[in-house]
Amino acid sequence: MPRKPTLSPSKISTYLACPSKYRWTYVDERGRWYIRAKSYFSFGTTLHKVLQRFHDARDAGVQTVGQALAAYEESWIDAGFESPEAMAQAFAEGKEIVEQHVRREIERPPEARTIAVEKLLRADLGDFVLIGRIDRLDEYPDGTLEIVDYKSGREATSDEEVASDLAMCCYQLLVRERYPGRPVRATILALRSGTAGTASLTDEALSVFREDLVAIGREILSRDYENLAPVWKPLCTKCDFLPLCRRHPEFDEPEEPSS
Ligand code: SF4
């Protein structure tokens, strides 16, 4: 039996933002020469690595603020920064974020226990397998499971944002499939401020979401990318693949206003 294709929240979000971007990122190999390192990915990956170690009960090496800061320095990824000054500023900000997060976690009484970090979950949705990696999964004494997703670049979030976030809905679907019958909620934690937003899909909303996901998954997997004409949108101005799309005769890029 051939293996089923996989779709992740980031693949689906990429497609929804721009099908051509999905093509260059995941389908057409020519795209790989155009992908540039991004400082925000480097920054986020570094912070995720440190918090993963701090919250992983099996990792006894990162339990204090000092240990977390040492792990941060070891884990630092320097790719994609525009200048040494920009990197130094991001490094200092990240240090502050790690310190504040670890202090808050040490000081707050533990209501829940972390049962998984960086956990990869899968759910067979028929034509494809939905996969998703969850930053953290906490379990409360009443059996409720809470998905915690870190946002490293954000000062704020809200319950409304979590309720309408595609990835958070995918994660809820994945956790509900993996732990049937358990109450599940999802939380985004804005690391720069420590503020959080939380939401939980009802059974009915989850079922509608699942149907929509299956439909969009089918569309993604059956699209004729070879003959896809790129369509200009504001997103294009910062897109790595702009040089590729510009070569297409139907790409309708607005002319720059003459000065
Ligand atoms: S340049 Fe625009 S149309 Fe092309 S992949 Fe990027 S966002 Fe999509």
Residues whose N, C-alpha, C, O or C-beta is under 5 A from the ligand:
A	BS01	SF4	C18 S20 K21 P230 V231 L235 C236 C239 F241 L242 C245
